[in-house]
Amino acid sequence: MTTNNIPYFIYLDSKIVGAARQIVTFFNNGIFPIENTVILIKKYKHKSAKIIEQVFKQGGISYRFVKAADLDALTSGIIFYPFNAQSNCRAVANRRLTHIFITHGESNKIASVKPIIRIYDHIITAGQAGIERFLANKIFNCYDVNSGRLVKMGDTFIGRTGLASVGQGKKTIFYAPTWEGGIELENYSSLSYTNEVANCMKHFSKQYDVNTVLIKPHPNTGHRCREYNQYLISLVELLLSEGLKIVLFKPHITIPFHIVWRLKRKGVVFESELNKYYAVLGFCDISAIETQFLNEQIYYYIFCSKIHKSYLLGLKVANYYKTHAIEFTQSELPNRISEIDFNELKEYLIDNSCLNIPISERINYLLNNLHDYAEYI
């Protein structure tokens, strides 16, 4: 059965340019058909609107800016939501459409279990961990699970690091810190712990005999607190002073040109593609990057606060976190990689039922397995 005749929409309510770039990756990865999908962008009088428009233009992706009345006028189709926003509540009021929350990654952040998620017809999760996270926080119940409201889609929407497969290309230590969050309560970033992160990179670069650190910051870094861009610069300069070579992922960097020029003079390499590098070891915060590491078989350590580490250790599958969750101010660093614990966590977080389905056929697979679509197919 095919669902190609159904119009697809992706709804975006954000002034953050990085959010638009994250949506583009869905098309780059072949998840959504570019000829049958339109991005609906909430209309704002904001300077970022033209930049967001340009992001989709460059990607050859159809888009239009919309108001509430435009959403009401839609007569059929499916709207996918990668981000939670207050205006999503207004969008789901159009019951002629079906509303599916796909997320833009899978993580243990508190934002993953906000009650607003209940407004959607269906919610996508990578695996069993996501379902149990919703149940534990009383966002959904067993009826929602049994009725097919929650759907496991494996690695479909978790994103990619952009790195080469392990063992192919130049070896690096890969650090992908998250941003500072929309509010301080949702700040999981390790960037402000510059000295601690630098000491960690120095320690493991010696242990693994790797002299290059590749840094891919979150695209929203510095959006709420500009000093997080300065933390990034300070970290780079500190690592350089330790004799390490630094590679920065250019598309996610928002620092002044004169600083870029200064860093280049010091030997920092700015890259727009990461596919000529691979990670000997990864570092991240509590974020969707963790699931990408698991999916790409990159062993990793995760930076977190003492409170957040306690949360991780309380999860059903937590053995990996006992040795691989590093508290921000932790002085003694772990040195054991457990393949068994890694694989156990991977199976818990990422369901493998879609493994043999080509990424370009996953949307059809999803819709063909939802009860709502008898009228369409």
N, C-alpha and C positions, 0 to 999 in steps of 0.2 A: 504494500500500500504506500502511496506517496502523499505528502502534505505540501507539495510545491505550490499548490494553488492558494494556500492560506497566506495572507499578508502578515509579515513579521514586523514588529516595531520594537525598538529599544528606547526606553524612556530615561532621559538624563536631566536631573535637576541639580546642577552644580555650577558654581562659578570658578571651580578649580580646573585649570587646563589639564592637569595630570589625570583627572577623571576621564576626560575625552580620550587621552592617549591610551588609557587602560582598555577602553571600549574598542579602540582600533585593533588591539592585539587579538580580540575575538575573531576579527576578519582575517588578520594576518595568519592566524593559526588554522583558518578554514572552517571554523565552527558555524558561522552564519553565512548564508549565501548572499553575496554582495548585491545580486540582481533582484532580490526579493525582500530586502530588509531596509527599513527607513529609521534613522535616528530621530526621535522627537525630543527637541531641546527646549526646556522651559525658558520662555522669553524673559530676559533681564536687561535693564539698562546698565550695563557694566562693561568695563574695558576689556574683560576677558572674553566677551561674546565673539568678537571678531577673530580672536586667536583660536578659540574652540572651533569656529566655523572653518578656519584655515586648516586645522588638524584633520577634519573630515574631508575637506576638499582634496588635500594632498593624498589621502588614502583612497580617493575615488568612491567614497561612501555617500549614499543618499541621506539627506538630513533636511529637517525644517524646524524653524522656531515656532513654538506653539503656546497658546494661552489655554485656559480651562475650557473655553467654548470649542476650541479645536479638538480637544480630547473628547468632548461630548459628542462631536459630529462624526466620530469614527463609527462605522457600522458593523465591521467584522474584523477578525484577526486575533493575533496574540501579541500581548505586550510583555516583553522581558525587562526585568528590573535588576541591574547590576548593583545599584546603591539604594540604601534607604534614605528617604527624604520626606518631609512633611507633605509636600504636594503629591506624593505617590498616593496618599489617601484620597485625594481628589480624582486622580486618574482611575483608580479602581472602581469609582462610582459608576463608570460606564460598564454595565453588565452585559452589553452585547459582545464584549471582548473577554478573553481569558487572560488572567494575569499571573505571571510566573516569576518568582524571585529566584534569580540565578546566582546571586552574589558575584563579587569580582575576586574571589579567592576564599580559601577555607582557613580559619584561624581560631585560636582560643581567646581572642579579644572579646571584651564585654559587649562590643557593638554587634557581635554575632548572635546575641540572644536578647535583643530588645523586643518588647511586646509588639511593636509596630509590624513585625514580621507576620503576625496573624492575619493581616488584611488581604494577603494574596491567596489565590486559588490553589497554587502549588508552590512548594519550596524545594529547591534543589540543594542537595548536600553531597559531599564527595563520598562519604561512607558512613559506617555505623556510628562513629564518634560524633558526627554532626547530629544524627537522630537522637542519640542519648544525651547530648548537650541540651537540645530543646526540651526533652522530657524532664531532665534534672532541674531545669529552670522553670518548669511548668508553663512553657510557652505553648506546647502542644501536648496531646495525650495519646494513649494507645489507639484510640479510634482514628485519629488523624493519620497515624502510621498505617493501620490496617486498611484504611479506605484509599490509600494511595496519594494522600495529600503531600506527604514527604517522599521525595524520590532521590535515590542514590544514583549519581551519574559518574562516579569514579573521578578520573583526572580531566574531565571535559572542560570545566570552568576554572580550574585552579591556576592556570597560567604556566608560563615557562620562564626559567632564569635567563634563557638566551645563550647559555654556555654550550660548548661542545660536549659530546659524551665523554665520560671519565676515561682518561688516558689518551685523548686525542687533542693535539694542539699544545699550547704553552701552559705549563702547570702554574697554578696560583693558589693563594688562600683567598677565598671569596667572602666579602663582608657586605651584607645587604641590610642595613638598618632601616627600621620603619620610621614614619614621620611622627611628629609630636602630638598628633591627634587633634580633633576639632575642639576638645575641651581637655583640661588638665587631667581629669579623671580617666581619660582614654589615652593617656600618654604612656606608651610602652617603649619609647625610643631610648637606645643606649648612647646616642651621639653626645649627650651632655656629659657622659662619663669618659671624657677624652683620654685621660691618663690610664684609666683602668683598661679601656679597649686597646690602647696602644701597647700596654704591657702584655696583654693577652696575645696580640698579633706577633709581637717580638718573640714571646715564649714558643708559640707553635710554629713560627717560621723556622726556628732553630731545630725544633723537634722533627719537623717534616722535611727539613733541608729545602725550603722554598723561599726564594728571595723576593717574590712579587706578591703584592696585595692588591687585589682588584676590588674596587668599591662601587657598589650600585645602590645609591640612596633611593629612598621612596620618591616618586615624582612630586609628592605634595610637601616635601621637606621645606621648612621655612614659611609655609603658608600662614600658619597661626602665629608662630614665634620666629621672627627673622634671625634671631641669634643661632638657630640650629644650622643655618648655612655657615655661620662663623665657626661653630663647633666642628663642622666637617672640614673646613680649611685648616683649623688648628690641628685636627687629627692627622691630616695629610702631612703637614709640616713636621709634626712630631715623629711620624713614621719615617719620613725622609731623613731626619736627624739620626735615626737608628740604622741608617744604611739600607733601608728597604726601598725597592722600586714600587712605584704607585701607578696604577691604571684606574682612571675614573670613567664611569659610563656617562658620556656627554649629554644625552637627551634628558637625563634626570637632574642635571646641574643647573642651578639658577644663581650664579655668582657673577659679579661684575667682570667685564672683559679684561680690565687691567690686572685683576687677580688671576684670571685664567692665564694671561700672558706671563705673569710672574711665576706661576707654578710650572708652566711649560719650560721656562728657562732653568728651572731646578730639576727638570727631567721627568716631570709628571706626564704621562701619556693619556690623552683623551680619546676615547673610542665610542663610535656610534653603533658598532656591532660587537658582540662578545663571542661569536662563534669560532674564534681562533684560540680561545682560552678554555681550560677546564679547571675544575676545582679539586684540589687534593683534599681540601677541608673547607667547610662552610661555617659562617657565623651569621646569626640573625637574631632578631628580637621576637617577642610573641607577635606573630604576624602570619600572613598567608605564604610568605617565603618558606616557612618551615615545611609546609605540605609540598611545595615544589622541590625542596631538597630530598624529601622522602621519595617522591615520584621519580626523580632523576638519579636516585641511588648515590646521593652526595652525603657522606657522613658529616655531621654538623654539631655545633654547640649553640645553645640559645641563651642570650643575655636576658636577665629579668630581675625584678625586685624580690625581696624576701617574701613579701605577701603573695606575689604572683607565682613564685616557686612553690609555695605551700599549696596553691590552687592546682598547679600542674601535678604535684605529687599525690593529690587527692583523686585524680582521674582513674578510670577503670584500668587503663593500660599506662603505667607510669614508670616502668623500670628504666627506660631510656633517660628520663628526666632526672633520675637519682644521680647519675654520673655526668649528664650532659647539659643540665641547666646551671648556668653560672650566674650567681648573684652579682649585681653591679659592683659591689664593694668587696667581693670575695678575693682573698689574698692567695689561697692555695688553689692551684688550677688542676683540673682532672687530667689524666693521661691515658685513659682506657677507652677504647672503642669496642662496643659490643654489637656484633653483627646480628646476633639473635634478638636483642632488645630493639634494634633498629627495624628489623623486618616485622617484628610483632606490632610495633607502633604503626608501621606503614600499612599493614593489613587492616588495622583498626580504623585508620583515618581515611584510607582510599579504597573504595570497593573495586573489585576487579571484573565485575560483570560486563563492563563495556570494553574490556581490554582488546577484544578482537573485532570491534566495530570501528571502521575508519572514522576519523574525527569529523569529516565532512558529512557523515550520515547519522551523527549523534542526535541532531535535532529531530529528524524523522523518527528515529528510534524512540526518543522521549515522547513525542506526541502520539505515536502509535500505541504507546503503552499507558496513556492517560484515558480514563473513562470519558472525559468531557468531549472527546473528538469524534464520537460516532456520527455526528451531524456533518462533519467535514470530510470523512474518508470512507 
